[in-house]
Amino acid sequence: MVNNSGTYQLKTSDYFEVAMLSDGFTTKQNNISSLYFKRNLSPKTQFNADLTYINYANNSPASISSEYFDKQKQPIKPQFSIFTDGNKGERISKINVGVI
């Protein structure tokens, strides 16, 4: 968890303070494999094979809760809709690659 706080004085609004708490969760996975095969079939002929595989997985959901206060540290609800009580983000990544 990460605390992120700040104070603001907007040109068209009163002073306010914000306290945010970010609760993030990260998982990652990374697999890389490679295989090289070489076989001589005759003095003039050979067989080569190169196999590669990559797997990457990522899952990083995050939740942010916000509270707003005036100069006297009293809770307020800002008038603009961009100031929310919280945000939730979710990221899911999965990449699989195979090369022959």
C-alpha positions as CSV (number, residue, x, y, z in Angstrom):
1,M,0.0,0.0,0.0
2,V,1.2,3.5,-0.8
3,N,0.0,6.7,0.8
4,N,-0.1,9.7,-1.6
5,S,-1.2,13.1,-0.2
6,G,-1.1,16.6,-1.4
7,T,-2.6,20.1,-1.1
8,Y,-4.1,22.2,-3.9
9,Q,-5.2,25.7,-4.5
10,L,-7.1,25.9,-7.8
11,K,-7.6,29.2,-9.5
12,T,-11.4,28.8,-9.6
13,S,-11.9,27.0,-6.3
14,D,-11.0,26.9,-2.7
15,Y,-8.0,25.3,-1.1
16,F,-8.3,21.5,-0.5
17,E,-6.2,18.6,0.7
18,V,-6.3,15.1,-0.7
19,A,-5.3,11.9,1.0
20,M,-5.1,8.8,-1.3
21,L,-4.2,5.2,-0.5
22,S,-3.1,3.0,-3.4
23,D,-3.4,-0.7,-2.8
24,G,-1.7,-2.5,-5.7
25,F,-1.0,-6.1,-6.4
26,T,1.5,-7.3,-8.9
27,T,2.2,-10.8,-10.2
28,K,4.6,-11.6,-13.0
29,Q,5.7,-14.6,-14.8
30,N,8.4,-14.9,-17.5
31,N,9.5,-18.2,-19.2
32,I,12.0,-18.3,-22.0
33,S,13.1,-21.6,-23.7
34,S,15.4,-22.3,-26.5
35,L,16.6,-25.4,-28.2
36,Y,19.1,-25.8,-31.0
37,F,19.4,-29.1,-32.8
38,K,22.0,-30.0,-35.5
39,R,22.3,-33.4,-37.2
40,N,24.7,-34.3,-40.1
41,L,22.8,-36.6,-42.5
42,S,25.7,-37.1,-44.9
43,P,29.1,-35.4,-45.5
44,K,27.3,-32.7,-47.7
45,T,23.9,-32.6,-45.9
46,Q,22.9,-31.4,-42.5
47,F,19.6,-30.7,-40.7
48,N,19.4,-27.7,-38.3
49,A,16.4,-26.8,-36.1
50,D,16.1,-23.9,-33.7
51,L,13.0,-23.8,-31.4
52,T,12.3,-20.8,-29.2
53,Y,9.3,-20.2,-26.9
54,I,8.5,-17.1,-24.8
55,N,5.7,-16.8,-22.2
56,Y,4.9,-13.7,-20.3
57,A,2.0,-13.2,-17.9
58,N,1.2,-10.1,-15.9
59,N,-1.7,-9.2,-13.6
60,S,-1.6,-5.9,-11.8
61,P,-5.0,-4.8,-10.4
62,A,-4.9,-1.6,-8.3
63,S,-7.4,0.1,-6.1
64,I,-7.2,3.8,-5.0
65,S,-9.3,5.4,-2.3
66,S,-9.4,9.2,-1.9
67,E,-10.6,11.6,0.8
68,Y,-10.7,15.4,0.6
69,F,-10.3,18.0,3.3
70,D,-10.5,21.8,3.8
71,K,-8.0,24.0,5.6
72,Q,-9.5,23.0,8.9
73,K,-9.0,19.3,8.1
74,Q,-12.7,18.8,7.8
75,P,-13.9,16.3,5.2
76,I,-15.4,17.9,2.0
77,K,-16.8,16.7,-1.3
78,P,-15.2,18.7,-4.2
79,Q,-17.6,20.1,-6.7
80,F,-15.9,18.7,-9.8
81,S,-16.7,15.2,-11.0
82,I,-13.0,14.4,-11.6
83,F,-12.5,14.2,-7.9
84,T,-13.8,10.7,-7.1
85,D,-13.8,8.6,-3.9
86,G,-11.7,6.0,-5.6
87,N,-10.5,4.4,-8.7
88,K,-10.0,0.9,-9.7
89,G,-7.7,-0.3,-12.5
90,E,-7.1,-3.8,-13.8
91,R,-4.4,-5.0,-16.1
92,I,-4.1,-8.4,-17.5
93,S,-1.3,-9.2,-20.0
94,K,-0.5,-12.5,-21.6
95,I,2.0,-13.0,-24.4
96,N,2.9,-16.3,-25.9
97,V,5.4,-16.6,-28.8
98,G,6.7,-19.7,-30.5
99,V,9.4,-19.6,-33.3
100,I,10.6,-22.6,-35.3
